[in-house]
Amino acid sequence: LLSPVAANVIATAGLALTDTHCKLSQSLWTRDRKIDKQQQSKDSVFFRDGVRRIDFVLSYVDDKDGERKQERRKVYEANLMKVGLELETEDKSESEDGKTYFVKIHAPWEVLATYADVLKIKVPFKVNDIPDNSEMPMNWLSTPFRLPEHIMHPEPDFFTAPFNKSKSDFFLIDDKDTFFPPSTRNRIVYYILSRCSYFRDECAEKDKKGIKRLLNNGTYTAAFPLHDCRYWTRSKDLNCESERYNLYKHWARFLYFFKEQPLDLIRKYYGEKIGIYFAWLGFYTEMLLFAAIVGTICFIYGFLTYDDNQWSKEICSEEIGGSIVMCPLCDKKCGYWKLNTTCNSSWQSHLFDNVGTVFFAIFMGIWVTLFLEFWKRRQARLEYEWDLVDFEEEQQQLQLRPEYESKCTNRKKNRITQEMEPYLPVTTKCARMCLSGATVLFWISLIIACIIGVIAYRLAVYAAFASIMKDSPTNNLQVVGPYITPQLATSVTASCINFVIIMILNLMYERVAVWITDMEIPKTHLEYENKLTVKMFLFQFVNYYSSCFYVAFFKGKFVGYPGDYAYMFGKWSNLRNEECDPGGCLIELTTQLVIVMTGKQVWGNIQEALVPWLMNWWGSRKARSHPESLYSRWEQDHDLQGFGQLGLFYEYLEMVIQFGFITLFVASFPLAPLLALINNIIEVRVDAWKLTTQFRRPVAAKAHSLGAWEEILSGIAILSVVTNAFIVAFTSDMIPRLVYMYAYQIGGKMSMEGYINNSLSVFNISEFKLENKPDDEENPSWYRDYRYPPGHEKQYTHTMQFWHILAAKLAFIIIMEHVVFSVKFFVAWMIPDVPSDVKARVKRERYLVQEYLHNYEVEKLKIQLSQNGNKECTCTPMIYPSFPTHEVLSECL
């Protein structure tokens, strides 16, 4: 029934559960079944005797063809009772729908103590007496943002040590019924449920074990721990903690958006894994405030320098922009056009494409480093406060996945523990990994194919929009008419189509990613989540960012020139590569970013909040017609949505994708951090609200860090420096303008006068090929490039200015990357990952743990020898060497 380590500990602990115990549990169950349900409070989280706490609930519905399922349940529940769990069943006649059975599970002290020893759960042995000197100066300024002390710190601080059943009197056990909190109790019970088999001893199918398989094959419909009360009111049962009510009142309501989060209470109620997520999300939101302020200042700078935009004035003027006739942007259907028709987009582009953009790109490269370094310090503090300092090794060694144990029939001896444990042969592992990698590559190729399809749509539809809007019928529309251009219409519709494709592919790939990760049979829960994280993020990275990468780095870069245009699939396709506006492609990248980022955030919030609420309303609509006293605690929770093993995974994925948007492409949209800040303020409370009110209580789980997400965030941080440098250099017009102002300005003035004429080249329309030539003709025609004019000995080849600009762009990229990376590494070196006071407290606690254990063993041996020793000896023998304090301390340090 158990992992090898668990079986070994149970054997050494001497847990002997007899048939008498099983019969006693059965008799208690039979007696309690006769007690009227009306005598209990609907919020009760106890068995009918009012003493034994409900640690877990299983539900099922009898099917017409349910004989096999009934047999599985009978064997499974019998095996649970053999392990020591106590069960009590609610008949379907007492449920509100009249067809659901509920099996309530209680773990007595013997079981809890045994498995706490197996899982090395840390428990208190002494109140922490280290003085806390972490008071901040001018702490009174934060008073409006604080929560009450009993909410922020629901229990005192203790020194803790891994539980040892044989030394139970060493720990602070006042009451065995309340020593382990409900979150720890449900974690232990779920550990048992995940490993208990549903086959008889004489059966050969040894892989049939675990509640997950029973849920998948429909034997049980749900398995969940209970909330301690209704979220909107305290429990009437004085033995219930009503922590859910406190979380809802002080955390899950949007009116408290400016308050700190009660992280200790979240950790106590939901476990460390969920606590770490909300700690990270809150810290990320706080750091976004600084990025949002600087980004808003850069945007305001662009707005205030609106009238100093000389190149836009030239584009909009009738004398310059109105007299320049530009070459067609597509073959045949597109006609010649005047430069001043791009007046509005040029002004809009200046809001984001100015000197402030360069500063903000450099600032964000440094900000992301500060964010990651300060988070490491915050995480280290939480690891100490939540007893997670040595957790990773425990999880790797002790918490094998039940699926791994059941599917790996081969056994080998562990060199460290010298225990026989399951393993996956190397050949099988390689074959599964190859199949998994091929599947991932196939789906990434599918995304790229969809993106190419959207690009082809842009190329084909642009010609249609240009033909329709040739006579500018949209100019008759008030307010928005002048702003609607073929470029804008194409960009907006393509972005919307791309967003829809992204959402559809997401739904499909989520199931594929889970399937191929299951196929790899990861060994531990941590390994499983890391593998799934890498697959999902790799997919999401290509899915969400590929369209932005296209606009930023490919659009307008490979168009050729009027005499020799470049085509997407060759000249036979007639899909001519897109060109950028004379103002550059930056405004299109901004449009793409706003649509995808905003659309994802709005859709994500709707999906997270509205969908669970509607499903819960629909599922519990019948319960409202019953008397409230009949609607028990387990039935109320049964009607809620299941959080699922990957519930938190999708929350991380959503935030990390957002993190990519505000770092990888922030040079094109300085307001992105502000939008992310507003979204995250809402996100914290929406996540808290849905977790507290709309979902069943998740099984508590431990986690000491963000896992694979930390490496992904670090990778995005490094990549963001490169992408922003390339955006400023190649997507923005910043470098060509600076080169013109310092090297090519006529008359030696430091101004941008004449820049537009300088940035355009002339083409002789008589040299147009027939397939490119439009119906109407004007002369001459201009295009955006740096090439020699017709008649020159090097006509239509790049001028020296083009090479100067290219050299300046490459130099800017190298300089910016070196400056930002130098600052990043210096900052990372200056800021230690673990605060000095935390290091000292960890060492102090280890020293005290060892000292107290030493004294405990000495006293125990003294008592033992004094009881069994020689009566003739009147002095106390030296049974344990008395080490000096400095020797004990040196062993700890």
Secondary structure in CASP SS format (residue, H / E / C, confidence):
PFRMAT SS
TARGET T0000
AUTHOR 0000-0000-0000
METHOD secondary structure of the structure
MODEL  1
L C 1.00
L C 1.00
S C 1.00
P H 1.00
V H 1.00
A H 1.00
A H 1.00
N H 1.00
V H 1.00
I H 1.00
A H 1.00
T H 1.00
A H 1.00
G C 1.00
L C 1.00
A C 1.00
L C 1.00
T C 1.00
D H 1.00
T H 1.00
H H 1.00
C H 1.00
K H 1.00
L H 1.00
S H 1.00
Q H 1.00
S H 1.00
L H 1.00
W H 1.00
T H 1.00
R H 1.00
D H 1.00
R C 1.00
K C 1.00
I C 1.00
D C 1.00
K H 1.00
Q H 1.00
Q H 1.00
Q C 1.00
S C 1.00
K C 1.00
D C 1.00
S C 1.00
V C 1.00
F E 1.00
F C 1.00
R C 1.00
D C 1.00
G C 1.00
V C 1.00
R C 1.00
R E 1.00
I C 1.00
D C 1.00
F E 1.00
V E 1.00
L E 1.00
S E 1.00
Y E 1.00
V E 1.00
D C 1.00
D C 1.00
K C 1.00
D C 1.00
G C 1.00
E H 1.00
R H 1.00
K H 1.00
Q H 1.00
E H 1.00
R H 1.00
R H 1.00
K H 1.00
V H 1.00
Y H 1.00
E H 1.00
A H 1.00
N H 1.00
L H 1.00
M H 1.00
K H 1.00
V H 1.00
G C 1.00
L C 1.00
E E 1.00
L E 1.00
E E 1.00
T E 1.00
E E 1.00
D C 1.00
K H 1.00
S H 1.00
E H 1.00
S C 1.00
E C 1.00
D C 1.00
G C 1.00
K C 1.00
T E 1.00
Y E 1.00
F E 1.00
V E 1.00
K E 1.00
I E 1.00
H E 1.00
A C 1.00
P C 1.00
W H 1.00
E H 1.00
V H 1.00
L H 1.00
A H 1.00
T H 1.00
Y H 1.00
A H 1.00
D H 1.00
V H 1.00
L C 1.00
K C 1.00
I C 1.00
K E 1.00
V E 1.00
P E 1.00
F E 1.00
K E 1.00
V E 1.00
N C 1.00
D C 1.00
I C 1.00
P C 1.00
D C 1.00
N C 1.00
S C 1.00
E C 1.00
M C 1.00
P C 1.00
M C 1.00
N H 1.00
W H 1.00
L H 1.00
S H 1.00
T H 1.00
P H 1.00
F H 1.00
R C 1.00
L C 1.00
P C 1.00
E H 1.00
H H 1.00
I H 1.00
M H 1.00
H C 1.00
P C 1.00
E C 1.00
P C 1.00
D C 1.00
F E 1.00
F E 1.00
T E 1.00
A E 1.00
P E 1.00
F C 1.00
N C 1.00
K H 1.00
S H 1.00
K H 1.00
S H 1.00
D H 1.00
F H 1.00
F C 1.00
L C 1.00
I C 1.00
D C 1.00
D C 1.00
K H 1.00
D H 1.00
T H 1.00
F H 1.00
F C 1.00
P C 1.00
P H 1.00
S H 1.00
T H 1.00
R H 1.00
N H 1.00
R H 1.00
I H 1.00
V H 1.00
Y H 1.00
Y H 1.00
I H 1.00
L H 1.00
S H 1.00
R H 1.00
C C 1.00
S E 1.00
Y C 1.00
F C 1.00
R C 1.00
D C 1.00
E C 1.00
C C 1.00
A C 1.00
E C 1.00
K C 1.00
D C 1.00
K C 1.00
K E 1.00
G C 1.00
I H 1.00
K H 1.00
R H 1.00
L H 1.00
L H 1.00
N H 1.00
N C 1.00
G C 1.00
T C 1.00
Y C 1.00
T C 1.00
A E 1.00
A E 1.00
F E 1.00
P C 1.00
L C 1.00
H C 1.00
D C 1.00
C C 1.00
R C 1.00
Y C 1.00
W C 1.00
T C 1.00
R C 1.00
S C 1.00
K C 1.00
D C 1.00
L C 1.00
N C 1.00
C C 1.00
E C 1.00
S C 1.00
E H 1.00
R H 1.00
Y H 1.00
N H 1.00
L H 1.00
Y H 1.00
K H 1.00
H H 1.00
W C 1.00
A C 1.00
R C 1.00
F H 1.00
L H 1.00
Y H 1.00
F C 1.00
F C 1.00
K C 1.00
E C 1.00
Q C 1.00
P C 1.00
L H 1.00
D H 1.00
L H 1.00
I H 1.00
R H 1.00
K H 1.00
Y H 1.00
Y H 1.00
G C 1.00
E H 1.00
K H 1.00
I H 1.00
G H 1.00
I H 1.00
Y H 1.00
F H 1.00
A H 1.00
W H 1.00
L H 1.00
G H 1.00
F H 1.00
Y H 1.00
T H 1.00
E H 1.00
M H 1.00
L H 1.00
L H 1.00
F H 1.00
A H 1.00
A H 1.00
I H 1.00
V H 1.00
G H 1.00
T H 1.00
I H 1.00
C H 1.00
F H 1.00
I H 1.00
Y H 1.00
G H 1.00
F H 1.00
L H 1.00
T C 1.00
Y H 1.00
D H 1.00
D H 1.00
N C 1.00
Q H 1.00
W H 1.00
S H 1.00
K H 1.00
E H 1.00
I H 1.00
C H 1.00
S C 1.00
E C 1.00
E C 1.00
I C 1.00
G C 1.00
G C 1.00
S C 1.00
I C 1.00
V E 1.00
M E 1.00
C C 1.00
P C 1.00
L C 1.00
C C 1.00
D C 1.00
K C 1.00
K C 1.00
C C 1.00
G C 1.00
Y C 1.00
W E 1.00
K E 1.00
L H 1.00
N H 1.00
T H 1.00
T H 1.00
C H 1.00
N H 1.00
S H 1.00
S H 1.00
W H 1.00
Q H 1.00
S H 1.00
H H 1.00
L H 1.00
F H 1.00
D C 1.00
N C 1.00
V H 1.00
G H 1.00
T H 1.00
V H 1.00
F H 1.00
F H 1.00
A H 1.00
I H 1.00
F H 1.00
M H 1.00
G H 1.00
I H 1.00
W H 1.00
V H 1.00
T H 1.00
L H 1.00
F H 1.00
L H 1.00
E H 1.00
F H 1.00
W H 1.00
K H 1.00
R H 1.00
R H 1.00
Q H 1.00
A H 1.00
R H 1.00
L H 1.00
E H 1.00
Y H 1.00
E H 1.00
W C 1.00
D C 1.00
L C 1.00
V C 1.00
D C 1.00
F H 1.00
E H 1.00
E H 1.00
E H 1.00
Q H 1.00
Q H 1.00
Q H 1.00
L H 1.00
Q C 1.00
L E 1.00
R C 1.00
P H 1.00
E H 1.00
Y H 1.00
E H 1.00
S H 1.00
K H 1.00
C C 1.00
T C 1.00
N C 1.00
R E 1.00
K E 1.00
K E 1.00
N C 1.00
R C 1.00
I C 1.00
T C 1.00
Q C 1.00
E C 1.00
M E 1.00
E E 1.00
P E 1.00
Y C 1.00
L C 1.00
P C 1.00
V H 1.00
T H 1.00
T H 1.00
K H 1.00
C H 1.00
A H 1.00
R H 1.00
M H 1.00
C H 1.00
L H 1.00
S H 1.00
G H 1.00
A H 1.00
T H 1.00
V H 1.00
L H 1.00
F H 1.00
W H 1.00
I H 1.00
S H 1.00
L H 1.00
I H 1.00
I H 1.00
A H 1.00
C H 1.00
I H 1.00
I H 1.00
G H 1.00
V H 1.00
I H 1.00
A H 1.00
Y H 1.00
R H 1.00
L H 1.00
A H 1.00
V H 1.00
Y H 1.00
A H 1.00
A H 1.00
F H 1.00
A H 1.00
S H 1.00
I H 1.00
M C 1.00
K C 1.00
D C 1.00
S C 1.00
P H 1.00
T H 1.00
N H 1.00
N H 1.00
L C 1.00
Q C 1.00
V C 1.00
V C 1.00
G H 1.00
P H 1.00
Y H 1.00
I C 1.00
T C 1.00
P H 1.00
Q H 1.00
L H 1.00
A H 1.00
T H 1.00
S H 1.00
V H 1.00
T H 1.00
A H 1.00
S H 1.00
C H 1.00
I H 1.00
N H 1.00
F H 1.00
V H 1.00
I H 1.00
I H 1.00
M H 1.00
I H 1.00
L H 1.00
N H 1.00
L H 1.00
M H 1.00
Y H 1.00
E H 1.00
R H 1.00
V H 1.00
A H 1.00
V H 1.00
W H 1.00
I H 1.00
T H 1.00
D H 1.00
M H 1.00
E H 1.00
I C 1.00
P C 1.00
K C 1.00
T E 1.00
H H 1.00
L H 1.00
E H 1.00
Y H 1.00
E H 1.00
N H 1.00
K H 1.00
L H 1.00
T H 1.00
V H 1.00
K H 1.00
M H 1.00
F H 1.00
L H 1.00
F H 1.00
Q H 1.00
F H 1.00
V H 1.00
N H 1.00
Y H 1.00
Y H 1.00
S H 1.00
S H 1.00
C H 1.00
F H 1.00
Y H 1.00
V H 1.00
A H 1.00
F H 1.00
F C 1.00
K C 1.00
G C 1.00
K C 1.00
F C 1.00
V C 1.00
G E 1.00
Y E 1.00
P C 1.00
G C 1.00
D E 1.00
Y E 1.00
A C 1.00
Y E 1.00
M C 1.00
F C 1.00
G C 1.00
K H 1.00
W H 1.00
S H 1.00
N C 1.00
L C 1.00
R E 1.00
N C 1.00
E C 1.00
E C 1.00
C C 1.00
D E 1.00
P C 1.00
G C 1.00
G E 1.00
C C 1.00
L H 1.00
I H 1.00
E H 1.00
L H 1.00
T H 1.00
T H 1.00
Q H 1.00
L H 1.00
V H 1.00
I H 1.00
V H 1.00
M H 1.00
T H 1.00
G H 1.00
K H 1.00
Q H 1.00
V H 1.00
W H 1.00
G H 1.00
N H 1.00
I H 1.00
Q H 1.00
E H 1.00
A H 1.00
L H 1.00
V H 1.00
P H 1.00
W H 1.00
L H 1.00
M H 1.00
N H 1.00
W H 1.00
W H 1.00
G H 1.00
S C 1.00
R H 1.00
K H 1.00
A H 1.00
R H 1.00
S H 1.00
H C 1.00
P C 1.00
E H 1.00
S H 1.00
L H 1.00
Y C 1.00
S C 1.00
R H 1.00
W H 1.00
E H 1.00
Q H 1.00
D H 1.00
H H 1.00
D C 1.00
L C 1.00
Q E 1.00
G C 1.00
F C 1.00
G C 1.00
Q C 1.00
L C 1.00
G H 1.00
L H 1.00
F H 1.00
Y H 1.00
E H 1.00
Y H 1.00
L H 1.00
E H 1.00
M H 1.00
V H 1.00
I H 1.00
Q H 1.00
F H 1.00
G H 1.00
F H 1.00
I H 1.00
T H 1.00
L H 1.00
F C 1.00
V H 1.00
A H 1.00
S H 1.00
F C 1.00
P C 1.00
L C 1.00
A H 1.00
P H 1.00
L H 1.00
L H 1.00
A H 1.00
L H 1.00
I H 1.00
N H 1.00
N H 1.00
I H 1.00
I H 1.00
E H 1.00
V H 1.00
R H 1.00
V H 1.00
D H 1.00
A H 1.00
W H 1.00
K H 1.00
L H 1.00
T H 1.00
T H 1.00
Q H 1.00
F E 1.00
R C 1.00
R C 1.00
P C 1.00
V C 1.00
A C 1.00
A C 1.00
K C 1.00
A C 1.00
H C 1.00
S C 1.00
L C 1.00
G C 1.00
A H 1.00
W H 1.00
E H 1.00
E H 1.00
I H 1.00
L H 1.00
S H 1.00
G H 1.00
I H 1.00
A H 1.00
I H 1.00
L H 1.00
S H 1.00
V H 1.00
V H 1.00
T H 1.00
N H 1.00
A H 1.00
F H 1.00
I H 1.00
V H 1.00
A H 1.00
F H 1.00
T H 1.00
S C 1.00
D C 1.00
M H 1.00
I H 1.00
P H 1.00
R H 1.00
L H 1.00
V H 1.00
Y H 1.00
M H 1.00
Y H 1.00
A H 1.00
Y H 1.00
Q C 1.00
I H 1.00
G H 1.00
G H 1.00
K C 1.00
M C 1.00
S C 1.00
M C 1.00
E C 1.00
G C 1.00
Y H 1.00
I H 1.00
N H 1.00
N H 1.00
S H 1.00
L E 1.00
S E 1.00
V E 1.00
F E 1.00
N C 1.00
I H 1.00
S H 1.00
E H 1.00
F C 1.00
K C 1.00
L C 1.00
E C 1.00
N C 1.00
K C 1.00
P C 1.00
D C 1.00
D C 1.00
E C 1.00
E C 1.00
N C 1.00
P C 1.00
S E 1.00
W E 1.00
Y E 1.00
R E 1.00
D C 1.00
Y C 1.00
R E 1.00
Y C 1.00
P C 1.00
P C 1.00
G C 1.00
H C 1.00
E C 1.00
K C 1.00
Q C 1.00
Y C 1.00
T C 1.00
H E 1.00
T C 1.00
M H 1.00
Q H 1.00
F H 1.00
W H 1.00
H H 1.00
I H 1.00
L H 1.00
A H 1.00
A H 1.00
K H 1.00
L H 1.00
A H 1.00
F H 1.00
I H 1.00
I H 1.00
I H 1.00
M H 1.00
E H 1.00
H H 1.00
V H 1.00
V H 1.00
F H 1.00
S H 1.00
V H 1.00
K H 1.00
F H 1.00
F H 1.00
V H 1.00
A H 1.00
W H 1.00
M H 1.00
I C 1.00
P C 1.00
D C 1.00
V C 1.00
P C 1.00
S H 1.00
D H 1.00
V H 1.00
K H 1.00
A H 1.00
R H 1.00
V H 1.00
K H 1.00
R H 1.00
E H 1.00
R H 1.00
Y H 1.00
L H 1.00
V H 1.00
Q H 1.00
E H 1.00
Y H 1.00
L H 1.00
H H 1.00
N H 1.00
Y H 1.00
E H 1.00
V H 1.00
E H 1.00
K H 1.00
L H 1.00
K H 1.00
I H 1.00
Q H 1.00
L H 1.00
S H 1.00
Q H 1.00
N H 1.00
G C 1.00
N C 1.00
K C 1.00
E C 1.00
C C 1.00
T C 1.00
C C 1.00
T C 1.00
P C 1.00
M C 1.00
I C 1.00
Y C 1.00
P C 1.00
S C 1.00
F C 1.00
P C 1.00
T H 1.00
H H 1.00
E H 1.00
V H 1.00
L H 1.00
S H 1.00
E H 1.00
C H 1.00
L C 1.00
END
